[in-house]
């Protein structure tokens, strides 16, 4: 039965208990007659409504997305839980008056709040809300006395974020008004079409029902039967059912939910957030002119604040300095190994100093950008350290990229020189000086590293982003070093750990491969990034 039939049922029960006779019913016109009659007179409207909804179907947002504890199909039975908020008459008067001032009905204001809570926990800005319509059409005098289900459903594209509460509610009411004019092709039929298109596998399982303007329990029914104490609604395909109705001037807001579908306490948390919103809009007129506030419960906020309390002193120094400290302390410790080379810290840092000396001889100045375009291996590490020792900024450019794209990056970064491996014949540039690291390490070593500030750039990594055009991302020494130290702390990386360096130099993860590990005296094992079998053996 629908809401009006529910009220009528208890009124008639009260009359019988009081010894009264019920009015005669015209049995020649029953509910089946009503449905056939309705279908006949609404057919032209149905055709227009069907075209309206089919045109709109592709633009509809998703149904509410909530965390699930299990697949709905695996539940053997529905056992709903009821939660209730009672809004006193004076507070409801304030709520409904403020809604009216902004040109919206109290029902749509409630629906907007309900949707906002669902959307916030589902990460949505719009959602498809299943709204119950009471559509008892007076097609015959007998219709008013029928106990039947005259409901329809409307699938409302509900705006939930990105504007003030009043504007969202007004926008939703305008959408509802237009959709209402096309209600003659029902939401059930639309949902059937959406499922046929393999959309909305769970349907529209969150329902909003408003019976505002009339009470479910009339005063006549309460006289012999007493006050309503408990009730529940259960529908297999419905996850959460919101019901609003008036009772003795108060407004009752009830959620009937199948809690077994959800993680523990989720629905309770959602309901608490909803009640908080309603109370806020009852008490604070300015809340209507603001966007929806933070809905996170205080207990959850405390947990997040505790987990995110990761503040620590920012490390000082330059990104590469730790490697040279280790070289002084443990010069014979193995620093890096690849398919061709195996160097201790003394050898690695000596090669880096020599290469830096050659860069300076070639005219590289502090702050210049130097490209590194070579195959993955120990030579990359020499090149990176040399560029930083010279006070320059390294710009890794992959050999796998087309030559034209590499040249575009060189030009965009105003690269002063390109460091290559002498075995990579195709790595050169027509317009920019090129230097092979194997030749550079034959130079005299740099006496002292060029002094740079931690806030100055250490490297530039180019990413295509969403447009396909290379864009340079500039990272400072301080920023990169802070990230490396944070990872070491979080994962308790110690001096005896080994981490396989698989990331290509032009990916930002390579920064930790080089500096996060090696700066604390751990051996760098360079995989070639492509041979998964070899990498597996190294692990």
C-alpha positions in Angstrom: 0.0 0.0 0.0 1.0 3.6 -0.5 1.0 6.2 2.3 -2.5 7.4 1.7 -3.8 3.8 1.7 -1.8 3.2 4.9 -3.6 6.2 6.6 -7.0 5.1 5.2 -6.5 1.5 6.5 -6.0 2.7 10.1 -8.9 5.1 9.8 -11.2 2.3 8.7 -9.8 -0.1 11.3 -10.6 2.6 14.0 -14.1 3.0 12.6 -14.7 -0.8 12.8 -13.4 -0.9 16.4 -15.8 2.0 17.3 -18.7 -0.1 15.9 -19.2 2.1 12.8 -20.1 0.9 9.4 -17.8 1.6 6.5 -19.1 3.3 3.3 -20.1 1.0 0.5 -17.4 0.4 -2.2 -18.2 0.4 -5.9 -16.8 -3.1 -6.8 -17.4 -2.5 -10.5 -14.3 -0.2 -10.6 -11.3 -1.8 -8.9 -7.6 -1.2 -9.0 -7.2 -3.2 -12.2 -9.8 -1.0 -13.8 -7.9 2.1 -12.6 -4.6 0.9 -14.1 -6.2 0.1 -17.5 -8.0 3.5 -17.4 -4.9 5.3 -16.5 -2.9 3.6 -19.3 -5.5 4.5 -21.9 -5.8 8.2 -21.1 -2.0 8.7 -20.5 -0.8 7.0 -23.7 0.0 10.2 -25.6 1.8 11.5 -22.5 3.7 8.2 -22.2 5.1 8.5 -25.7 6.3 12.0 -25.1 7.8 11.1 -21.7 9.5 8.0 -23.1 11.3 10.1 -25.7 12.3 12.7 -23.0 13.8 10.0 -20.7 15.6 8.1 -23.5 17.2 11.4 -24.7 18.3 12.1 -21.1 19.5 8.6 -20.2 23.1 9.0 -21.4 23.6 12.1 -19.2 22.3 10.6 -15.9 24.9 10.3 -13.0 25.6 7.1 -11.1 23.4 5.8 -8.4 24.9 6.4 -4.9 28.2 4.7 -4.5 28.7 3.4 -0.9 31.2 1.0 0.5 29.8 -2.5 0.6 30.6 -5.4 3.0 29.2 -7.9 0.5 27.5 -8.2 -2.8 23.8 -7.6 -2.4 23.0 -10.8 -4.4 24.7 -12.9 -1.7 22.4 -11.8 1.1 19.7 -14.5 1.8 17.3 -12.2 3.6 16.5 -8.6 4.2 16.6 -7.5 7.8 16.3 -3.7 8.0 17.1 -1.4 10.8 15.2 1.8 11.5 16.8 5.1 12.6 14.6 8.1 13.4 15.2 11.8 13.9 12.2 13.9 15.3 12.3 17.6 14.4 10.2 19.6 16.9 7.4 21.8 15.4 9.2 25.1 16.1 12.5 23.9 14.5 10.6 22.5 11.6 8.8 25.7 11.1 12.2 27.5 10.9 13.5 25.0 8.4 10.5 25.1 6.1 10.2 28.9 6.2 13.9 29.2 5.2 13.4 26.8 2.4 10.4 28.8 1.2 12.5 32.0 1.3 14.9 30.4 -1.2 12.1 29.2 -3.4 12.3 25.5 -2.6 9.9 23.1 -0.9 10.9 21.5 2.4 10.8 18.1 0.6 13.4 19.2 -1.9 15.6 20.7 0.8 15.5 17.4 2.6 16.3 15.4 -0.6 19.2 17.7 -1.3 20.7 17.1 2.2 20.1 13.4 2.0 21.8 13.3 -1.4 24.7 15.4 -0.2 25.5 12.9 2.6 25.4 10.0 0.2 27.5 11.8 -2.3 30.2 12.9 0.2 30.8 9.3 1.3 30.7 8.1 -2.4 33.0 10.8 -3.8 30.4 12.1 -6.1 29.1 15.6 -7.0 25.9 14.3 -8.6 23.9 11.2 -8.1 20.8 9.4 -9.2 18.2 9.5 -6.4 15.2 7.2 -6.5 12.2 9.4 -5.5 8.8 8.0 -4.6 5.9 9.7 -6.3 2.4 9.6 -4.9 0.3 9.7 -8.1 -3.3 8.7 -7.2 -5.3 10.2 -10.1 -9.0 10.9 -9.4 -10.2 9.0 -12.5 -13.3 7.6 -10.8 -15.2 8.3 -7.5 -14.1 4.9 -6.2 -10.4 5.7 -6.4 -10.4 7.7 -3.2 -11.4 4.7 -1.1 -9.0 2.2 -2.6 -6.3 0.5 -0.5 -3.6 0.0 -3.1 -0.2 1.1 -4.3 -0.5 4.2 -6.4 3.2 5.1 -6.2 5.5 5.6 -9.1 9.2 6.4 -9.0 11.2 9.2 -10.5 15.0 9.0 -11.0 16.3 12.4 -10.2 19.6 13.8 -11.3 20.6 15.4 -8.0 23.2 18.1 -7.7 25.1 17.6 -4.4 28.2 19.8 -4.3 29.9 22.8 -5.8 27.4 25.5 -4.8 25.5 26.8 -1.8 22.8 24.6 -0.1 20.0 26.9 -1.3 21.3 27.0 -4.9 21.7 23.2 -5.0 18.2 22.7 -3.7 16.8 25.2 -6.1 18.6 23.5 -9.0 17.3 20.1 -7.9 13.7 21.5 -7.7 13.9 22.8 -11.2 15.1 19.5 -12.5 12.4 17.7 -10.5 9.7 20.0 -11.9 10.7 19.3 -15.4 11.0 15.5 -14.8 7.6 15.5 -13.0 6.0 16.6 -16.2 7.3 13.5 -17.9 6.4 11.0 -15.1 4.0 9.1 -17.3 6.9 6.9 -18.5 7.9 5.6 -15.1 11.2 5.3 -13.4 10.7 1.6 -13.3 10.6 1.5 -17.1 13.6 3.9 -17.3 15.6 1.7 -14.9 14.7 -1.4 -17.0 16.1 0.4 -20.0 19.3 1.4 -18.2 19.9 -2.2 -17.0 19.4 -3.4 -20.6 22.3 -1.0 -21.5 24.3 -2.8 -18.8 24.3 0.3 -16.6 23.3 0.5 -13.0 23.8 -3.2 -12.1 22.3 -2.6 -8.6 19.5 -0.4 -10.0 18.7 2.7 -7.9 18.8 1.2 -4.5 18.6 4.3 -2.3 15.0 5.7 -2.1 13.7 9.1 -0.9 10.1 9.3 0.2 8.4 12.4 1.5 4.8 12.4 2.9 5.1 16.0 4.1 1.8 17.8 4.3 -0.1 14.9 5.8 0.3 12.5 8.6 0.7 8.7 8.3 -1.2 8.3 11.5 -4.4 10.4 11.8 -5.7 11.5 15.2 -8.8 9.3 14.5 -6.6 6.2 14.3 -4.7 7.0 17.5 -7.7 7.3 19.7 -8.3 3.5 20.1 -4.9 2.3 18.8 -2.6 4.5 20.8 0.7 6.1 19.7 2.8 4.5 17.0 5.8 2.8 18.6 7.6 0.8 16.0 7.5 0.1 12.3 9.8 -1.0 9.4 9.8 -1.1 5.6 11.6 -3.9 3.8 12.1 -4.2 0.0 14.7 -6.6 -1.3 16.3 -4.3 -3.9 16.3 -1.2 -1.6 19.5 -0.6 0.5 18.4 2.6 2.3 14.9 4.0 2.3 14.3 7.6 3.6 10.8 8.5 4.8 9.7 12.0 6.0 6.2 12.6 7.4 4.4 14.9 9.9 3.1 13.8 13.2 1.4 16.2 15.7 3.2 19.1 14.2 6.6 17.4 14.4 8.4 16.0 11.4 9.8 12.4 11.6 12.7 11.6 9.4 13.3 7.9 9.2 15.9 5.7 7.5 15.2 2.0 7.0 18.5 0.3 6.0 19.8 -3.1 5.3 22.8 -2.7 7.5 24.2 -6.2 6.6 25.2 -4.8 3.2 27.6 -2.2 4.7 30.7 -2.1 6.8 29.9 -1.8 10.6 28.7 1.6 11.7 28.6 3.1 8.2 24.9 3.7 8.1 25.0 5.1 11.6 27.7 7.5 10.6 25.7 8.6 7.5 22.6 9.1 9.5 24.4 11.2 12.2 25.9 13.4 9.4 22.4 13.8 8.0 20.9 14.8 11.3 23.7 17.3 11.8 23.0 18.9 8.5 19.2 19.2 9.3 20.0 20.7 12.7 22.4 23.2 11.2 19.8 24.4 8.7 17.2 24.7 11.4 19.4 26.7 13.6 21.6 28.8 11.3 20.1 30.8 8.5 23.5 31.6 7.0 24.1 27.9 6.5 21.7 28.0 3.6 24.0 30.5 1.8 27.1 28.3 2.2 28.3 25.1 0.7 27.8 21.9 2.7 30.2 21.9 5.6 32.6 19.1 6.6 30.5 16.1 7.5 33.2 13.9 9.0 32.4 12.7 12.5 34.6 13.9 15.3 35.8 10.4 16.0 36.9 9.9 12.4 38.5 13.3 12.3 40.6 12.5 15.4 41.8 9.3 13.8 42.9 11.0 10.6 44.6 13.8 12.5 46.5 11.3 14.5 47.5 9.3 11.4 48.5 12.4 9.5 50.5 14.0 12.3 53.7 13.3 10.4 55.4 16.6 10.9 59.1 16.4 11.4 62.1 18.8 10.8 62.9 19.3 7.2 66.3 17.8 6.4 69.0 20.3 5.5 71.6 20.0 2.8 71.7 19.1 -0.8 70.3 16.0 -2.4 73.7 14.4 -3.3 75.7 15.3 -0.2 74.8 12.1 1.7 76.5 10.0 -1.0 79.8 11.8 -0.5 79.6 11.6 3.3 79.2 7.8 2.9 82.2 7.8 0.6 84.3 9.4 3.3 83.1 6.9 6.0 83.1 3.7 3.9 85.1 4.3 0.8 85.5 0.6 0.0 81.8 -0.3 0.5 80.1 -1.4 -2.7 78.0 1.5 -4.0 76.6 0.4 -7.4 76.6 -2.6 -9.6 75.1 -3.2 -13.0 75.6 -5.6 -16.0 79.0 -4.0 -16.8 80.3 -2.1 -13.8 80.8 -2.6 -10.0 82.1 0.3 -8.1 82.7 1.1 -4.5 81.9 4.6 -3.1 85.4 5.9 -3.6 85.3 4.9 -7.3 81.8 6.3 -7.8 82.5 9.7 -6.3 85.9 10.0 -8.0 84.3 9.4 -11.4 81.6 11.9 -10.5 84.1 14.6 -9.5 86.1 14.1 -12.7 82.9 14.3 -14.8 81.9 17.5 -13.0 85.3 19.0 -13.7 84.8 18.3 -17.5 81.4 19.8 -17.4 82.8 23.0 -15.9 85.6 23.0 -18.6 82.8 22.8 -21.2 81.2 26.0 -19.9 78.5 24.6 -17.6 77.6 27.3 -15.1 75.7 27.0 -11.8 72.0 26.8 -12.5 72.4 25.5 -16.1 70.3 22.7 -17.3 72.2 19.6 -18.4 70.4 16.7 -20.1 71.2 13.1 -19.4 70.3 10.9 -22.3 71.6 7.4 -22.0 70.7 3.8 -21.3 70.0 2.7 -17.8 73.1 1.8 -15.8 75.9 2.9 -13.5 76.9 5.7 -15.9 73.6 7.5 -15.2 74.6 7.7 -11.6 77.9 9.2 -12.4 76.2 11.7 -14.7 73.6 12.8 -12.2 76.2 13.3 -9.4 78.5 15.2 -11.7 75.8 17.6 -12.8 74.8 18.3 -9.2 78.5 18.7 -8.1 78.8 21.3 -10.9 75.9 23.2 -9.4 73.7 22.5 -12.4 70.3 20.9 -12.8 69.9 17.5 -14.4 67.2 16.9 -17.0 66.7 13.2 -17.7 65.5 12.5 -21.3 64.7 8.9 -22.3 66.4 7.4 -25.3 63.2 5.6 -26.1 61.6 8.9 -27.2 61.7 10.0 -30.8 64.6 12.3 -31.6 62.2 15.1 -32.5 60.6 14.9 -29.1 64.0 14.9 -27.3 65.0 18.0 -29.2 61.8 19.7 -28.2 62.6 18.9 -24.5 66.2 20.2 -24.9 64.9 23.4 -26.4 62.1 23.9 -23.8 64.6 23.4 -21.0 67.3 25.5 -22.6 69.7 22.6 -22.1 73.4 23.7 -22.1 74.9 20.3 -22.8 73.8 16.6 -23.2 75.5 13.8 -21.3 75.4 10.5 -23.1 77.0 7.1 -23.1 79.5 6.5 -25.8 77.7 3.3 -26.8 74.5 5.2 -27.5 75.3 6.6 -30.9 71.7 7.9 -31.5 71.7 10.0 -28.3 73.4 13.0 -29.7 71.9 16.4 -30.7 72.5 18.5 -33.8 72.3 21.8 -32.0 73.6 21.2 -28.5 77.1 20.1 -27.3 77.3 16.4 -26.4 79.7 14.7 -23.9 80.1 11.0 -23.2 80.5 10.3 -19.5 83.3 7.7 -20.3 85.4 10.5 -21.8 84.4 13.0 -19.1 85.8 10.8 -16.3 89.3 11.2 -17.7 89.4 14.9 -16.8 90.9 16.4 -13.6 88.4 16.1 -10.7 86.6 19.2 -9.4 88.3 20.5 -6.3 85.2 21.6 -4.4 81.5 21.1 -5.2 79.7 24.2 -6.4 77.7 25.6 -3.5 73.9 25.8 -4.0 71.0 26.6 -1.7 68.6 23.7 -0.8 65.7 25.7 -2.2 67.3 25.8 -5.7 66.4 23.2 -8.4 68.1 19.8 -8.4 66.4 18.3 -11.5 63.6 18.8 -14.0 61.5 15.8 -15.1 59.4 16.1 -18.2 55.9 14.6 -18.3 53.4 14.7 -21.1 50.4 15.4 -18.8 47.0 15.2 -20.4 47.9 17.2 -23.6 50.8 15.1 -24.9 53.0 18.1 -24.9 56.1 17.7 -22.7 56.0 19.8 -19.5 58.9 20.3 -17.2 58.4 19.8 -13.4 61.1 21.5 -11.4 62.1 19.9 -8.0 64.3 21.5 -5.4 67.1 19.8 -3.5 65.1 20.3 -0.3 61.8 18.8 -1.7 63.5 15.7 -3.1 65.7 15.1 0.0 62.7 15.5 2.3 60.8 12.8 0.3 63.7 10.4 0.4 64.1 10.8 4.2 60.4 10.4 4.8 60.3 7.1 2.8 63.2 5.8 4.8 61.5 6.7 8.1 58.1 5.3 7.1 59.4 2.0 5.8 62.3 1.7 8.3 64.9 1.4 5.6 68.3 0.6 7.2 71.9 0.6 6.1 71.9 -3.1 5.3 68.9 -3.0 3.0 69.1 -3.4 -0.7 66.5 -2.0 -3.1 66.4 -3.0 -6.8 66.6 0.2 -8.9 64.1 -0.5 -11.7 62.7 3.0 -12.4 63.9 4.8 -15.5 65.8 8.0 -14.8 63.1 10.2 -16.4 60.6 8.8 -13.9 60.5 10.5 -10.5 60.8 7.2 -8.6 64.4 7.0 -9.8 65.2 9.8 -7.4 64.7 7.5 -4.5 66.5 4.7 -6.3 69.6 6.9 -6.4 69.5 9.1 -3.4 67.1 7.5 -0.9 69.1 4.3 -0.8 72.7 5.2 -1.6 72.7 8.3 0.6 72.5 6.0 3.6 75.1 3.5 2.6 73.0 0.9 0.8 74.1 -0.8 -2.3 72.3 0.3 -5.5 71.5 -2.7 -7.7 70.5 -1.3 -11.1 68.2 -3.6 -13.1 67.9 -2.7 -16.8 64.2 -1.9 -16.3 63.2 -4.4 -19.0 64.6 -7.8 -18.1 62.1 -9.1 -15.6 63.8 -12.4 -15.4 67.1 -10.9 -14.4 65.4 -8.6 -11.9 63.7 -11.6 -10.4 67.0 -13.3 -9.9 68.5 -10.2 -8.3 65.6 -10.1 -5.8 
